[in-house]
């Protein structure tokens, strides 16, 4: 499976970034909403949109999809 983001639907709210357990392990400040200090995370908010940096690290748990308020991120 592959992680996908629909930029037309994405609000750039960052809920997926904060809810992702892999992001939290890689960059613990993500879980508090402070923003990542490294591009080693799966995704980050950049210029108001979600940008995938390391989608290969995704464990396909679906947490980001479950919490996205606008169905802009999913596994395909």
N, C-alpha and C positions, 0 to 999 in steps of 0.2 A: 504494500500500500504506500501511497504517497500523500504528504500533507499539502493541501491546496488552500489558497486564499483568494477570495473574490474581492479585488480592490474597489470595485464599484459599490459593493455592499458594506465594506469595512468602514467603521466609524473612527477607528484609531483609538478606541477606548483603553486598550491594553488589558482587558479582562483575561484574554487567552494567555498573555505573557505572564501575568501574575498567578493564574491558576495552574499552569503547567508544572507538574512535579519535577520534570527533568530540568527545566529552567531554574527551579528553586534549589536543586542540588548543585548545579553549576555556578549559580550566582545568587546566594541567599538573600541579598538585598532586593531581588525581584519580588520575593514573597511579600515584602512589606510595601511594595509599590514604589520603591525609591529609584527603580531603573537599574538596568544591568551596567556593570563596569567592563563587560567583555562581550565580544561578538562570538564567543564560544557557545552562547545560548542558541536554542532552536530559533527563536523569533524575538524581535524587539519592535517597539514603536519608533519609527523614524519618519520625520516630516509629516506626522499625522496619519501614517498608515503602518500596518504591520508588514515588516520585512522579514523574510525567512533567511537566516544566516547559516544554520546547521541543521536542516531538516532531516539529515541522515541520522541524527541522534534521537529522533522521535521514537518512542516506545509504543506508539499506536494505542494509547490508553483512551483517547477520545475526550479527555477532560476539557481541552480547549474548545472543542466543538460543543460540548454540553453547556458550557458557560457563555458562549458567544451570544450576545443579545440580538444579533442581526443575521445569524446563520452565514457568516462570511468565511468561516474556516471549517474544513472538513478533511476526512481521510478518503482517498479514492483508490 
